[in-house]
Amino acid sequence: QVQLVESGGGLVQPGETLRLSCAASGILFSSYAMGWYRQAPGKQRELVAAITSGGSTNYEDSVKGRFTISRDNAKNTVYLQMDSLKPEDTAVYYCNARIATIKLYNYWGQGTQVTVSS
């Protein structure tokens, strides 16, 4: 049974920092590309940051220079370091695990709320 469990969300003020974690189980974590998505009220879910199994990263333009994605394969965990948070970063953040072999395997966590407000 595959599980992705996010943690670390919360309420912060603009300019502050949060670190999200996503602990994976039931998959060969090191082989999966991992991503963080977010969905704000009334908006579509969007990719925020992703990291390949080899460690290459990419970011959505609005978070470049502020957010950092990383992974620890020994702990089966992916992180999202979020600095200089802005009110527009407010959303539910979801962890994603993906691998394409003969078929596409795509798993989601339950989400964690991030609210940036003064």
C-alpha positions as CSV (number, residue, x, y, z in Angstrom):
1,Q,0.0,0.0,0.0
2,V,1.5,3.3,-1.1
3,Q,1.3,6.2,1.3
4,L,2.5,9.8,1.0
5,V,2.2,11.7,4.2
6,E,2.8,15.5,4.2
7,S,3.5,17.6,7.3
8,G,4.8,21.0,8.1
9,G,2.0,23.3,6.9
10,G,0.6,26.0,9.0
11,L,-0.2,29.7,9.4
12,V,2.7,32.2,9.0
13,Q,3.2,35.8,8.3
14,P,4.5,37.2,5.0
15,G,8.3,36.9,4.8
16,E,8.4,33.9,7.1
17,T,9.6,30.4,6.4
18,L,8.0,26.9,6.4
19,R,9.5,23.5,5.6
20,L,7.2,20.8,4.3
21,S,8.0,17.2,4.5
22,C,6.5,14.2,2.6
23,A,7.3,10.7,3.9
24,A,6.7,7.9,1.4
25,S,6.1,4.3,2.0
26,G,5.2,1.3,-0.2
27,I,7.3,2.5,-3.1
28,L,10.9,2.2,-4.2
29,F,11.4,5.9,-3.3
30,S,14.8,6.4,-4.9
31,S,13.4,5.5,-8.3
32,Y,10.5,8.0,-8.3
33,A,10.4,11.5,-9.4
34,M,8.9,13.6,-6.6
35,G,6.9,16.8,-6.8
36,W,5.1,19.4,-4.7
37,Y,1.9,20.8,-6.1
38,R,-0.5,23.4,-4.7
39,Q,-4.1,24.3,-5.1
40,A,-5.6,27.6,-4.0
41,P,-9.4,28.0,-3.6
42,G,-11.0,28.4,-7.0
43,K,-7.8,27.6,-8.9
44,Q,-6.4,24.5,-10.6
45,R,-3.7,22.4,-9.0
46,E,-0.3,23.6,-10.2
47,L,3.2,22.2,-10.0
48,V,5.4,24.1,-7.6
49,A,8.6,22.1,-7.7
50,A,9.9,18.8,-8.8
51,I,13.0,16.6,-8.3
52,T,13.9,13.7,-10.5
53,S,15.4,10.4,-9.2
54,G,18.7,11.7,-10.2
55,G,18.3,14.9,-8.3
56,S,17.6,17.4,-11.1
57,T,15.1,20.1,-10.0
58,N,12.7,22.5,-11.6
59,Y,10.4,25.2,-10.2
60,E,7.4,27.2,-11.1
61,D,8.5,30.7,-12.0
62,S,6.9,32.5,-9.0
63,V,8.8,30.5,-6.5
64,K,12.2,30.4,-8.1
65,G,14.8,31.8,-5.6
66,R,12.4,31.4,-2.7
67,F,11.6,27.6,-2.6
68,T,14.0,24.7,-2.6
69,I,13.0,21.1,-3.1
70,S,15.3,18.3,-1.9
71,R,15.1,14.6,-1.2
72,D,16.6,12.2,1.3
73,N,16.5,8.7,-0.2
74,A,17.7,7.1,3.0
75,K,14.6,8.5,4.8
76,N,12.2,8.1,1.9
77,T,11.4,11.8,2.3
78,V,11.1,14.8,0.1
79,Y,11.2,18.3,1.4
80,L,10.0,21.8,0.3
81,Q,11.8,24.6,2.0
82,M,9.7,27.8,1.5
83,D,11.4,31.1,2.3
84,S,10.1,34.6,2.0
85,L,6.5,33.4,1.9
86,K,3.9,35.6,0.3
87,P,0.1,35.7,0.7
88,E,-0.3,34.3,-2.8
89,D,1.5,31.2,-1.7
90,T,-1.5,30.3,0.4
91,A,-2.9,26.9,-0.8
92,V,-3.1,23.3,0.0
93,Y,0.2,21.7,-0.9
94,Y,0.3,18.1,-2.2
95,C,3.1,15.7,-2.5
96,N,3.3,13.6,-5.7
97,A,5.3,10.5,-6.6
98,R,5.6,9.5,-10.2
99,I,7.4,6.9,-12.3
100,A,6.8,5.7,-15.9
101,T,7.8,2.2,-16.7
102,I,5.5,0.1,-18.8
103,K,2.7,2.2,-17.3
104,L,2.5,5.4,-15.4
105,Y,2.4,5.1,-11.6
106,N,1.2,8.4,-10.0
107,Y,0.5,8.8,-6.3
108,W,-0.7,11.7,-4.2
109,G,-0.6,12.7,-0.5
110,Q,-3.6,14.0,1.3
111,G,-2.3,17.6,1.3
112,T,-1.3,20.1,4.0
113,Q,-2.6,23.7,4.3
114,V,-0.2,26.6,4.1
115,T,-1.7,30.0,4.9
116,V,0.4,33.2,4.6
117,S,-1.4,36.1,6.3
118,S,-0.7,39.1,8.5
